[in-house]
């Protein structure tokens, strides 16, 4: 009797799994899409805009792909790998989604890359996470990233601050985790190769409330200070830096000068006016496709429920969603055969994104434009990033010979070393 019962339970489990797979692969049924976004903790504002990016894309598609109605299931994370894994397991193993879009934060991305290898029936499309290792080290065949990584987001900035702003010696302050390591990696390799010096690198935990000791430790003998902070950390630092009377030249990491910070309450953000930065977009770019996207974002939500312009997190999730929509359409909604045709489409897709054409390399990592910008105050009083230059076709090795790039080492607190050549 016990053997019979166990056998019956096993058959029921198999039948349930088969039914879920059949439902997911049915090209005429509802298409379940899971979303991982940081809706808790210091990056909450970033995650909220990521979700707005997805919804903007879905509104443009009538909430359908190849005629299939889309059911969106959103799972909150808090920037930690454990929260991302819990969310992914729920979406895949309980909710039975066919595709996951996300995550947002760097270390989450590394964890989801590894998890994706255990779920070959599901396709994972990165939301906005930007740690280099996610696609550079042991990439997953069913994990696709249509955003450039944090080091790619830094390309052009080192040369700009050295040659145009005249900054020869800088210090950095950054959140102590994989994405900011990657951002600083891109900055240091270019700035030091141009002739610059990085005198000190200071690190703070994600979610830091009191920056007093860090502000006190900032060196006086530098031309500028690079801030690799985001969300609540960025706002807290600016408020406390203002109170301490800080007046150094600042250089912004990509999420330091993003709309998530430039739209924050209070006057401390005014210190960012004139701050040079770089990243995958520039708010005031006059390109017609960019302007059409900004309007679609603005039209999708009341002003009090969005930023004046989409953040780079919103754009990342928007692009990921559009890549999904295009390829589901290309295969006629058919995700059978392990989603093979769908993944072939993603691999070969030339995404006509609002921030420029995006293609994927052999590791399914984005190659695209990078924007060097400065923070400006608009006539309506809002702050935004204004493009000063564009670098085309930025790849993951930053234009460095792949063999030489590999010898630099992976991003960390101390890597790369500041050298005149790599």
Kinemage of the C-alpha trace (Angstrom):
@kinemage 1
@onewidth
@group {chain A} dominant
@subgroup {mainchain}
@vectorlist {calphas} color= white
{ca unk a 1} P 0.000 0.000 0.000
{ca unk a 2} L 2.825 2.391 0.920
{ca unk a 3} L 4.607 1.730 -2.379
{ca unk a 4} L 1.373 2.207 -4.298
{ca unk a 5} L 0.703 5.527 -2.538
{ca unk a 6} L 4.203 6.806 -3.209
{ca unk a 7} L 3.927 5.749 -6.830
{ca unk a 8} L 0.611 7.531 -7.186
{ca unk a 9} L 2.029 10.713 -5.663
{ca unk a 10} L 4.994 10.601 -8.037
{ca unk a 11} L 2.692 10.202 -11.024
{ca unk a 12} L 0.571 13.118 -9.820
{ca unk a 13} L 3.652 15.319 -9.435
{ca unk a 14} L 4.853 14.363 -12.906
{ca unk a 15} L 1.426 15.039 -14.352
{ca unk a 16} L 1.298 18.455 -12.679
{ca unk a 17} L 4.738 19.366 -13.986
{ca unk a 18} L 3.794 18.192 -17.472
{ca unk a 19} L 0.575 20.201 -17.361
{ca unk a 20} L 2.476 23.325 -16.290
{ca unk a 21} L 4.993 22.894 -19.109
{ca unk a 22} L 2.261 22.257 -21.658
{ca unk a 23} L 0.417 25.359 -20.523
{ca unk a 24} L 3.598 27.448 -20.708
{ca unk a 25} L 4.393 26.161 -24.202
{ca unk a 26} L 0.851 26.529 -25.550
{ca unk a 27} L 1.239 29.270 -28.152
{ca unk a 28} L -2.389 30.321 -27.771
{ca unk a 29} L -2.592 30.476 -23.967
{ca unk a 30} L -1.788 33.182 -21.432
{ca unk a 31} L 1.938 33.937 -21.294
{ca unk a 32} L 3.214 34.178 -17.731
{ca unk a 33} L 6.105 36.595 -17.281
{ca unk a 34} L 7.881 36.850 -13.932
{ca unk a 35} L 9.595 40.046 -12.793
{ca unk a 36} L 12.332 40.493 -10.179
{ca unk a 37} L 12.709 44.090 -8.970
{ca unk a 38} L 14.154 45.745 -5.863
{ca unk a 39} L 10.956 46.944 -4.199
{ca unk a 40} L 12.487 46.833 -0.707
{ca unk a 41} L 15.505 48.529 0.852
{ca unk a 42} L 17.828 51.285 -0.336
{ca unk a 43} L 17.140 50.633 -4.045
{ca unk a 44} L 13.326 50.707 -3.790
{ca unk a 45} L 12.976 53.770 -6.027
{ca unk a 46} L 15.131 52.068 -8.655
{ca unk a 47} L 13.015 48.923 -8.643
{ca unk a 48} L 9.788 50.887 -8.864
{ca unk a 49} L 11.004 52.591 -12.013
{ca unk a 50} L 12.148 49.266 -13.420
{ca unk a 51} L 8.547 48.069 -13.116
{ca unk a 52} L 7.358 51.265 -14.800
{ca unk a 53} L 9.720 50.484 -17.674
{ca unk a 54} L 8.149 47.048 -18.129
{ca unk a 55} L 4.635 48.446 -17.979
{ca unk a 56} L 5.481 51.159 -20.513
{ca unk a 57} L 6.624 48.483 -22.971
{ca unk a 58} L 3.551 46.320 -22.332
{ca unk a 59} L 1.187 49.262 -22.810
{ca unk a 60} L 2.819 49.869 -26.180
{ca unk a 61} L 2.173 46.237 -27.106
{ca unk a 62} L -1.412 46.156 -25.860
{ca unk a 63} L -0.296 43.727 -23.141
{ca unk a 64} L 0.036 40.971 -25.732
{ca unk a 65} L 2.812 39.101 -27.502
{ca unk a 66} L 1.976 37.235 -30.712
{ca unk a 67} L -1.684 37.474 -29.724
{ca unk a 68} L -1.055 35.901 -26.312
{ca unk a 69} L -2.319 37.818 -23.294
{ca unk a 70} L 0.497 38.545 -20.844
{ca unk a 71} L 0.128 37.852 -17.134
{ca unk a 72} L 2.755 39.784 -15.190
{ca unk a 73} L 3.828 38.371 -11.814
{ca unk a 74} L 6.060 40.765 -9.868
{ca unk a 75} L 8.338 39.525 -7.094
{ca unk a 76} L 10.061 41.954 -4.745
{ca unk a 77} L 13.770 41.701 -3.855
{ca unk a 78} L 16.045 43.816 -1.646
{ca unk a 79} L 19.422 43.780 -3.548
{ca unk a 80} L 20.661 40.635 -1.766
{ca unk a 81} L 21.347 37.397 -3.670
{ca unk a 82} L 19.197 35.430 -1.218
{ca unk a 83} L 16.160 37.627 -1.847
{ca unk a 84} L 16.617 37.287 -5.607
{ca unk a 85} L 16.900 33.506 -5.356
{ca unk a 86} L 13.786 33.246 -3.190
{ca unk a 87} L 11.897 35.395 -5.669
{ca unk a 88} L 13.105 33.432 -8.685
{ca unk a 89} L 12.217 30.103 -7.104
{ca unk a 90} L 8.702 31.316 -6.405
{ca unk a 91} L 8.243 32.632 -9.940
{ca unk a 92} L 9.634 29.548 -11.666
{ca unk a 93} L 8.818 26.666 -9.334
{ca unk a 94} L 5.484 27.829 -7.909
{ca unk a 95} L 4.012 30.331 -10.369
{ca unk a 96} L 5.240 28.463 -13.444
{ca unk a 97} L 6.375 31.480 -15.453
{ca unk a 98} L 7.916 30.876 -18.879
{ca unk a 99} L 10.227 33.906 -18.820
{ca unk a 100} L 11.807 35.909 -15.990
{ca unk a 101} L 12.782 39.575 -16.466
{ca unk a 102} L 15.253 40.795 -13.858
{ca unk a 103} L 17.005 41.276 -11.538
{ca unk a 104} L 18.128 44.857 -10.890
{ca unk a 105} L 21.119 44.789 -8.541
{ca unk a 106} L 24.603 43.490 -9.353
{ca unk a 107} L 25.028 40.646 -6.890
{ca unk a 108} L 21.448 39.553 -7.548
{ca unk a 109} L 22.385 39.124 -11.204
{ca unk a 110} L 25.261 36.777 -10.423
{ca unk a 111} L 22.957 34.658 -8.246
{ca unk a 112} L 20.228 34.513 -10.911
{ca unk a 113} L 22.767 33.560 -13.579
{ca unk a 114} L 23.693 30.540 -11.471
{ca unk a 115} L 20.073 29.679 -10.700
{ca unk a 116} L 19.164 29.878 -14.402
{ca unk a 117} L 21.514 26.974 -15.085
{ca unk a 118} L 19.311 24.757 -12.909
{ca unk a 119} L 16.137 25.788 -14.787
{ca unk a 120} L 16.863 25.121 -18.476
{ca unk a 121} L 13.158 25.241 -19.374
{ca unk a 122} L 12.942 28.946 -18.398
{ca unk a 123} L 14.497 31.938 -20.156
{ca unk a 124} L 15.958 34.718 -18.015
{ca unk a 125} L 16.360 38.237 -19.434
{ca unk a 126} L 18.295 40.593 -17.189
{ca unk a 127} L 16.466 43.686 -15.937
{ca unk a 128} L 19.260 46.148 -15.201
{ca unk a 129} L 21.852 44.415 -12.997
{ca unk a 130} L 25.347 45.448 -14.067
{ca unk a 131} L 28.055 43.329 -12.404
{ca unk a 132} L 30.638 42.238 -14.948
{ca unk a 133} L 30.852 38.628 -13.724
{ca unk a 134} L 27.196 37.924 -14.534
{ca unk a 135} L 27.957 37.315 -18.196
{ca unk a 136} L 31.769 37.467 -18.319
{ca unk a 137} L 32.420 34.519 -15.990
{ca unk a 138} L 30.790 31.141 -16.682
{ca unk a 139} L 27.815 32.606 -18.568
{ca unk a 140} L 24.485 30.780 -18.641
{ca unk a 141} L 23.002 29.682 -21.963
{ca unk a 142} L 19.489 30.759 -20.923
{ca unk a 143} L 20.448 34.129 -19.387
{ca unk a 144} L 20.445 37.165 -21.707
{ca unk a 145} L 21.506 40.719 -20.849
{ca unk a 146} L 20.374 43.558 -23.122
{ca unk a 147} L 21.994 46.231 -20.945
{ca unk a 148} L 25.686 46.997 -20.946
{ca unk a 149} L 27.426 46.358 -17.619
{ca unk a 150} L 28.763 48.817 -15.054
{ca unk a 151} L 32.262 48.986 -16.558
{ca unk a 152} L 30.797 49.634 -20.008
{ca unk a 153} L 28.740 52.428 -18.407
{ca unk a 154} L 32.025 54.080 -17.354
{ca unk a 155} L 33.599 54.145 -20.814
{ca unk a 156} L 34.462 57.677 -21.906
{ca unk a 157} L 34.243 59.165 -18.422
{ca unk a 158} L 37.899 58.676 -17.471
{ca unk a 159} L 39.128 60.436 -20.600
{ca unk a 160} L 36.542 63.198 -20.209
{ca unk a 161} L 37.394 64.113 -16.628
{ca unk a 162} L 41.141 63.949 -17.314
{ca unk a 163} L 41.236 65.801 -20.640
{ca unk a 164} L 38.212 68.108 -20.468
{ca unk a 165} L 37.659 68.748 -16.751
{ca unk a 166} L 41.355 68.729 -15.889
{ca unk a 167} L 41.063 66.282 -12.994
{ca unk a 168} L 44.431 64.567 -12.567
{ca unk a 169} L 44.007 63.036 -9.119
{ca unk a 170} L 40.776 61.635 -7.672
{ca unk a 171} L 39.441 59.520 -4.817
{ca unk a 172} L 36.403 57.231 -4.972
{ca unk a 173} L 33.554 56.433 -2.578
{ca unk a 174} L 31.431 53.441 -3.463
{ca unk a 175} L 28.951 50.895 -2.199
{ca unk a 176} L 30.819 47.755 -1.247
{ca unk a 177} L 29.460 45.237 -3.747
{ca unk a 178} L 29.882 43.811 -7.228
{ca unk a 179} L 28.153 46.461 -9.369
{ca unk a 180} L 30.103 49.410 -7.984
{ca unk a 181} L 33.333 47.385 -8.178
{ca unk a 182} L 32.464 47.022 -11.875
{ca unk a 183} L 31.754 50.742 -12.296
{ca unk a 184} L 35.037 51.730 -10.654
{ca unk a 185} L 36.838 49.113 -12.778
{ca unk a 186} L 35.730 50.879 -15.951
{ca unk a 187} L 36.610 54.314 -14.596
{ca unk a 188} L 40.051 53.400 -13.260
{ca unk a 189} L 41.267 51.550 -16.359
{ca unk a 190} L 40.531 54.534 -18.603
{ca unk a 191} L 41.415 57.376 -16.211
{ca unk a 192} L 44.740 55.861 -15.191
{ca unk a 193} L 45.654 54.981 -18.788
{ca unk a 194} L 45.060 58.660 -19.616
{ca unk a 195} L 47.599 59.647 -16.941
{ca unk a 196} L 45.366 60.078 -13.903
{ca unk a 197} L 45.940 58.944 -10.309
{ca unk a 198} L 43.425 57.368 -7.931
{ca unk a 199} L 44.723 58.119 -4.455
{ca unk a 200} L 42.148 56.322 -2.333
{ca unk a 201} L 39.124 54.020 -2.676
{ca unk a 202} L 36.614 54.155 0.170
{ca unk a 203} L 33.822 51.582 0.536
{ca unk a 204} L 30.529 51.624 2.439
{ca unk a 205} L 27.891 48.915 2.960
{ca unk a 206} L 24.670 49.086 0.978
{ca unk a 207} L 22.048 50.801 3.109
{ca unk a 208} L 24.474 53.029 5.037
{ca unk a 209} L 22.639 55.650 7.105
{ca unk a 210} L 25.541 57.549 8.683
{ca unk a 211} L 28.271 58.764 6.323
{ca unk a 212} L 30.012 60.904 8.961
{ca unk a 213} L 33.186 58.827 9.176
{ca unk a 214} L 33.474 58.532 5.384
{ca unk a 215} L 32.995 62.268 4.856
{ca unk a 216} L 35.632 62.971 7.505
{ca unk a 217} L 38.033 60.595 5.741
{ca unk a 218} L 37.714 62.227 2.309
{ca unk a 219} L 41.148 63.470 1.188
{ca unk a 220} L 41.705 67.179 0.577
{ca unk a 221} L 44.531 66.812 -1.943
{ca unk a 222} L 42.442 65.566 -4.876
{ca unk a 223} L 40.856 67.357 -7.801
{ca unk a 224} L 37.521 65.539 -7.476
{ca unk a 225} L 35.696 62.730 -5.710
{ca unk a 226} L 33.890 59.950 -7.580
{ca unk a 227} L 30.630 58.827 -5.959
{ca unk a 228} L 29.525 55.278 -6.703
{ca unk a 229} L 26.316 55.448 -4.679
{ca unk a 230} L 22.654 55.014 -5.538
{ca unk a 231} L 19.125 55.232 -4.184
{ca unk a 232} L 18.829 56.026 -0.488
{ca unk a 233} L 22.597 55.844 -0.029
{ca unk a 234} L 23.163 58.606 -2.583
{ca unk a 235} L 20.532 60.863 -1.025
{ca unk a 236} L 21.813 60.277 2.517
{ca unk a 237} L 25.385 61.047 1.469
{ca unk a 238} L 24.406 64.268 -0.312
{ca unk a 239} L 22.381 65.507 2.655
{ca unk a 240} L 25.173 64.812 5.130
{ca unk a 241} L 27.870 66.131 2.796
{ca unk a 242} L 25.925 69.393 2.467
{ca unk a 243} L 25.534 69.648 6.241
{ca unk a 244} L 29.281 69.095 6.652
{ca unk a 245} L 30.009 71.972 4.266
{ca unk a 246} L 31.539 69.777 1.574
{ca unk a 247} L 32.436 71.624 -1.614
{ca unk a 248} L 34.718 69.316 -3.609
{ca unk a 249} L 34.246 68.700 -7.313
{ca unk a 250} L 32.129 65.572 -7.732
{ca unk a 251} L 32.082 62.843 -10.372
{ca unk a 252} L 28.940 60.752 -10.570
{ca unk a 253} L 28.583 57.026 -10.948
{ca unk a 254} L 25.759 56.092 -13.306
{ca unk a 255} L 23.127 55.640 -10.587
{ca unk a 256} L 24.419 58.618 -8.583
{ca unk a 257} L 23.115 61.033 -11.224
{ca unk a 258} L 20.144 58.957 -12.342
{ca unk a 259} L 16.584 60.248 -12.128
{ca unk a 260} L 16.118 58.203 -8.965
{ca unk a 261} L 18.496 60.644 -7.229
{ca unk a 262} L 18.005 63.807 -9.306
{ca unk a 263} L 14.257 63.682 -8.526
{ca unk a 264} L 14.730 63.158 -4.800
{ca unk a 265} L 13.302 65.602 -2.245
{ca unk a 266} L 15.380 68.362 -0.685
{ca unk a 267} L 18.056 70.735 -1.923
{ca unk a 268} L 21.176 68.613 -1.370
{ca unk a 269} L 20.944 67.245 -4.916
{ca unk a 270} L 21.760 70.767 -6.184
{ca unk a 271} L 25.385 69.917 -5.390
{ca unk a 272} L 25.290 67.616 -8.411
{ca unk a 273} L 24.733 70.416 -10.942
{ca unk a 274} L 27.710 70.388 -13.301
{ca unk a 275} L 28.766 66.894 -12.200
{ca unk a 276} L 30.192 64.787 -15.037
{ca unk a 277} L 29.073 61.194 -15.357
{ca unk a 278} L 28.424 58.465 -17.900
{ca unk a 279} L 26.002 55.643 -18.518
{ca unk a 280} L 23.622 54.015 -20.997
{ca unk a 281} L 21.465 57.117 -21.534
{ca unk a 282} L 21.268 60.904 -21.239
{ca unk a 283} L 17.964 62.409 -20.127
{ca unk a 284} L 17.810 65.334 -22.547
{ca unk a 285} L 19.139 63.558 -25.665
{ca unk a 286} L 17.310 65.017 -28.670
{ca unk a 287} L 17.135 61.783 -30.675
{ca unk a 288} L 13.518 61.287 -31.911
{ca unk a 289} L 13.317 57.670 -30.732
{ca unk a 290} L 14.511 58.664 -27.283
{ca unk a 291} L 12.039 61.520 -27.112
{ca unk a 292} L 9.183 59.229 -28.209
{ca unk a 293} L 10.103 56.764 -25.457
{ca unk a 294} L 10.206 59.508 -22.830
{ca unk a 295} L 6.743 60.661 -23.905
{ca unk a 296} L 5.379 57.097 -23.793
{ca unk a 297} L 6.742 56.753 -20.248
{ca unk a 298} L 5.264 60.091 -19.207
{ca unk a 299} L 1.885 59.276 -20.766
{ca unk a 300} L 1.756 55.892 -19.006
{ca unk a 301} L 1.726 57.292 -15.457
{ca unk a 302} L 0.467 60.405 -13.658
{ca unk a 303} L 3.293 62.879 -12.904
{ca unk a 304} L 3.130 62.143 -9.167
{ca unk a 305} L 3.687 58.429 -9.830
{ca unk a 306} L 6.818 58.672 -11.978
{ca unk a 307} L 9.999 60.636 -12.554
{ca unk a 308} L 10.084 63.520 -15.060
{ca unk a 309} L 12.081 61.210 -17.354
{ca unk a 310} L 12.679 57.455 -17.159
{ca unk a 311} L 15.639 56.343 -15.082
{ca unk a 312} L 18.278 54.067 -16.563
{ca unk a 313} L 16.662 51.250 -14.553
{ca unk a 314} L 13.340 51.946 -16.230
{ca unk a 315} L 15.080 51.915 -19.607
{ca unk a 316} L 16.874 48.651 -18.843
{ca unk a 317} L 13.646 46.847 -17.990
{ca unk a 318} L 11.861 48.503 -20.928
{ca unk a 319} L 14.491 47.200 -23.349
{ca unk a 320} L 14.467 43.715 -21.806
{ca unk a 321} L 10.690 43.581 -22.171
{ca unk a 322} L 10.787 44.754 -25.775
{ca unk a 323} L 13.404 42.123 -26.612
{ca unk a 324} L 11.054 39.509 -25.139
{ca unk a 325} L 8.036 40.907 -27.021
{ca unk a 326} L 9.858 40.996 -30.347
{ca unk a 327} L 11.114 37.448 -30.103
{ca unk a 328} L 7.846 35.972 -28.828
{ca unk a 329} L 6.312 37.645 -31.866
{ca unk a 330} L 9.039 36.293 -34.148
{ca unk a 331} L 8.265 32.685 -33.112
{ca unk a 332} L 4.511 33.204 -33.239
{ca unk a 333} L 4.157 32.770 -29.494
{ca unk a 334} L 5.521 29.209 -29.654
{ca unk a 335} L 7.874 28.475 -26.744
{ca unk a 336} L 8.031 24.731 -27.289
{ca unk a 337} L 11.196 22.649 -27.772
{ca unk a 338} L 12.850 24.173 -24.706
{ca unk a 339} L 12.221 27.672 -26.101
{ca unk a 340} L 14.958 26.991 -28.662
{ca unk a 341} L 13.617 29.225 -31.443
{ca unk a 342} L 12.837 32.021 -28.972
{ca unk a 343} L 16.399 31.937 -27.615
{ca unk a 344} L 17.884 31.879 -31.112
{ca unk a 345} L 15.932 35.050 -31.822
{ca unk a 346} L 17.221 36.718 -28.649
{ca unk a 347} L 20.785 35.705 -29.466
{ca unk a 348} L 20.665 37.240 -32.930
{ca unk a 349} L 18.391 40.188 -32.145
{ca unk a 350} L 19.432 43.681 -33.205
{ca unk a 351} L 17.339 45.622 -30.707
{ca unk a 352} L 16.324 49.066 -31.930
{ca unk a 353} L 16.241 50.529 -28.416
{ca unk a 354} L 15.488 54.183 -27.542
{ca unk a 355} L 19.038 54.604 -26.232
{ca unk a 356} L 20.616 53.135 -29.366
{ca unk a 357} L 20.981 49.832 -31.167
{ca unk a 358} L 21.880 46.887 -28.918
{ca unk a 359} L 23.343 43.565 -30.005
{ca unk a 360} L 24.614 40.630 -27.957
{ca unk a 361} L 28.069 39.064 -27.939
{ca unk a 362} L 28.877 35.354 -27.682
{ca unk a 363} L 28.134 35.436 -23.934
{ca unk a 364} L 24.718 37.019 -24.570
{ca unk a 365} L 26.017 40.316 -23.200
{ca unk a 366} L 24.996 43.687 -24.643
{ca unk a 367} L 27.142 45.820 -26.912
{ca unk a 368} L 25.852 49.364 -27.267
{ca unk a 369} L 26.284 53.115 -26.953
{ca unk a 370} L 27.577 54.886 -23.865
{ca unk a 371} L 26.752 58.484 -23.011
{ca unk a 372} L 29.055 60.984 -21.286
{ca unk a 373} L 26.938 63.641 -19.618
{ca unk a 374} L 26.786 66.465 -17.104
{ca unk a 375} L 24.002 67.298 -14.668
{ca unk a 376} L 22.060 70.442 -15.585
{ca unk a 377} L 19.110 72.325 -14.168
{ca unk a 378} L 16.221 72.547 -16.630
{ca unk a 379} L 13.994 75.643 -17.023
{ca unk a 380} L 11.278 73.935 -14.941
{ca unk a 381} L 13.714 73.483 -12.051
{ca unk a 382} L 14.177 69.743 -12.500
{ca unk a 383} L 17.662 68.265 -12.717
{ca unk a 384} L 18.662 66.044 -15.629
{ca unk a 385} L 21.696 64.665 -17.435
{ca unk a 386} L 22.750 66.441 -20.637
{ca unk a 387} L 24.776 64.529 -23.203
{ca unk a 388} L 28.220 65.885 -24.033
{ca unk a 389} L 29.528 62.904 -26.029
{ca unk a 390} L 28.659 59.373 -27.162
{ca unk a 391} L 30.959 56.368 -27.412
{ca unk a 392} L 29.721 53.840 -29.966
{ca unk a 393} L 29.772 50.032 -29.841
{ca unk a 394} L 31.149 49.586 -26.337
{ca unk a 395} L 31.906 45.911 -25.705
{ca unk a 396} L 32.492 44.096 -22.436
{ca unk a 397} L 36.288 44.225 -22.666
{ca unk a 398} L 36.073 48.025 -23.055
{ca unk a 399} L 37.953 47.988 -26.342
{ca unk a 400} L 40.957 46.341 -24.661
{ca unk a 401} L 42.430 43.208 -26.247
{ca unk a 402} L 40.515 40.278 -24.670
{ca unk a 403} L 43.691 38.504 -23.529
{ca unk a 404} L 45.077 41.670 -21.936
{ca unk a 405} L 41.666 42.390 -20.388
{ca unk a 406} L 41.532 38.945 -18.780
{ca unk a 407} L 44.912 39.566 -17.132
{ca unk a 408} L 43.593 42.658 -15.314
{ca unk a 409} L 41.478 40.447 -13.042
{ca unk a 410} L 37.874 40.630 -11.970
{ca unk a 411} L 36.470 43.798 -10.379
{ca unk a 412} L 37.022 44.069 -6.619
{ca unk a 413} L 37.850 46.642 -3.970
{ca unk a 414} L 41.435 46.881 -5.261
{ca unk a 415} L 41.172 45.637 -8.839
{ca unk a 416} L 42.099 47.072 -11.234
{ca unk a 417} L 45.378 48.585 -10.150
{ca unk a 418} L 45.916 52.119 -11.423
{ca unk a 419} L 48.326 51.641 -14.355
{ca unk a 420} L 49.349 53.663 -17.403
{ca unk a 421} L 48.528 50.769 -19.719
{ca unk a 422} L 46.664 47.488 -19.659
